C-alpha cells in the first residue's frame, strides 16, 4: 500500500491562528480524503480533496474554515483557519481508489490554547 | 441514532483468549466493510476488508459480515499483548464519493 506522510505530526497553536497540514503520498492516487478524530471519538470525514477542482465538503464542514488544496495526484493540504479550542483534534489524511479500502497517514495532533 | 454502533469498551482479556469485536449498522446500502487497528499516536491500519456477506480469514483474524442482520464481527484468536489497540469498524456504500462511516472504536487490552 502507499506510504503516506503527514506534516507536522503535532502542533500547539494559539487561538485565532491558522495551521496548514501537508499530506504527501509516495505514489499517484485517485482519491485523497481528510478526516477529523476528536478526543474519544471516531473518525469523521471533513472533505474529499479533488485534483484540479474544489474539494467536496461533508455536512457541517465549510471551505472558509477548512480550505483544502490538491495540486497534483500525490499531495494535498488542509488548513484549519481561525482556530478555537474546539478544533483540538487529530487530523488524518487517507488515500484510496474506486472500490478499494482507504489507507491512512499517522495524523496531525493539534492542540489549541 | 448513529449509522454505525460499536461498543467502545474498554475490553480486557488474558493473553491467548479469543476476542470478539462487533458493530451494527442501519444503512442497508453498505456493502464494503473494513476493520482498522489503531495504536496510540498512530493512524488507523487496515486489518480486514470484505465485500457483502460472508467470512474472511487472515491468520489469527476472521471477519464476518451478516447483511441480513446488519451486523459485522472481527474475531482474534490466540490474542497477544501486541494486539492491544483500538479497533475501528468502517463501512461504505462505495458510491463515487468513497465515503467511509466509522464506528466509535473498541479499545482492547490483552494482558500477559
Interface residues (C-beta under 8 A of the other chain):
Chain A: X1 X4 X31 X33 X41 X42 X43 X44 X45 X48 X56 X58 X92 X96 X98 X99 X101 X102 X103 X104 X105 X106 X107 X109
Chain B: X6 X32 X34 X36 X41 X42 X43 X44 X45 X46 X49 X88 X90 X94 X96 X97 X98 X99 X100 X102 X103 X104 X105
